[in-house]
Amino acid sequence: MIESTGAFLSKWFARLRAFAMLAGAWGFLFSVNSLIGFQAGFEYDDGLVYSTPAYKAAGNDKVVPGTPDYWNSVNRSFSYERLKPAVWAAAWSLKILGVKIAIFCDRGPEGADSLEASWRGLADHFYFTRNEDEKYRILEKDRFVLYAGPSDSGLIQARKAGVTPLRLGKSPRSVLNFDYNPGKFGEHRLPLSSF
């Protein structure tokens, strides 16, 4: 009886010690990342979400692509987009470790208030970059340690700014037109990020 009680207590004490060590390691990482202010950037279109349905919905509205009305229609159609689970989990893993998450949208900001509000739990910053130079200046100015995206141009800007690039998969059914050449820059790739 005493031996079984001792074994039981020893087993639970070992579990408690392991949990305390993991909690301490997490607390240390969270504190360091929060104090230093590290950030990770994620491309929104074909990065965090499969956004083709929103672009198709805007096309059905018969508005001219690239105009404020077009971006308003795309941004307000975010409910049609499909979340990419692997990318979403990676972003939340970094957020849990104290890294601030920034979302980059290569589109206009018109009508994006609802879109930004829907991502407020994950995103600390939302950037609407209309050109690659603007994206480069943001990546260079702030303390970004990672930039994840499917587009070649986004990864080029990350490299120029001294930020580690991470390739996200582009869906084969995407209607978005950007250069996508996985492995071209010797970057790492996030598995299962095409879905």
Buried (B, 14 or more C-beta within 10 A) or exposed (E): EEEEEEEEEEEEEEEEEEEEEEEEEEEEBBEEBEEEEBBBBBBBBBBBBBBBBBBEBBBEEEBEEEEEBBBBBBBBBBEBBEEBEBBBEBBEEBBEBBBBBBBBBBBBBBBBEEBBEEBEEBBEBBBBBBEBEBBBEBBBEBEBBBBBBBBBBBBBBBBEBEBBBBBBBBBEEBEBEBEBEBEEEEBEBBEEBBE
